[in-house]
Amino acid sequence: MGKNLRGSPGSRTGRGSPGSSEVVPVPGRGEVVPVPGRGEVVPVPGRGTGQVATLAGGCFWCLEPVFDELKGVESVESGYTGGQVPNPTYARVCDGDTGHAEAVQVTFNPQVLSYHDLLTVFFAIHDPTTLNRQGADAGTQYRSAIFYHDEQQREIARQVIQEIADAHIWDNPIVTEITPFDEFYPAEDYHQEYFAHNAFQPYCRAVIAPKISKFRKQFGNRLRKSRFQHGEEVIYLECPAVPVHIKG
């Protein structure tokens, strides 16, 4: 079931990803990447105490609700990055000619959640072996990519990919790009917290809900309390099996 359930244009496949990037080869398929030390993540200037990760792994509707539930994450914003056209719209990104990927910008507390562990979750909730595709969602905007903010994030990304390759989790080679971060454009308002507001929409039920369920089972010890806005009041609940909607 493709994302065209929400009215996006048809699938586009087979196009190369834009920009300067690298794909870390899997052992046996190219040069083996050395595994560096983990170390401490360097804060991103101008972001206060929280640090920032920018990740693309298919539809941003799928990534946002998972990271929302991850302990140590302070905020998640859906948007577009990695392209050449300034201020892209969703319609133009779906056309596939701006070069952007659908992505999430995750602000997290490194005292609670390391960048390494954040990437471990990232690789568990999408398929990093399918070029420009996640399930039925096809096109360069759905590519798997890590947009690093500094050299240490780049090295940690290479390390995590090497660890996954060594673990033989996937039969096919990992094609995730490791690309320097340039600019992030927040998506239109209706894309933000999309799953929280549209949990019973067909795409959400068929595609996103199973991803969240898998994440909760695999990373149950890393779940934080869910946050729901009710007027001016913020209500915290333990992460439920299905989204909770509070009327009023």
PyMOL commands that set and color helices and strands:
alter all, ss='L'
color gray80, all
select helices_A, chain A and resi 3-6+60-68+90-95+115-124+140-142+151-167+189-191+194-197+202-218+220-222
alter helices_A, ss='H'
color red, helices_A
select strands_A, chain A and resi 22-23+51-57+73-81+101-108+133-134+137-138+144-148+177-180+184-186+226-230+233-237
alter strands_A, ss='S'
color yellow, strands_A
deselect
rebuild
show_as cartoon
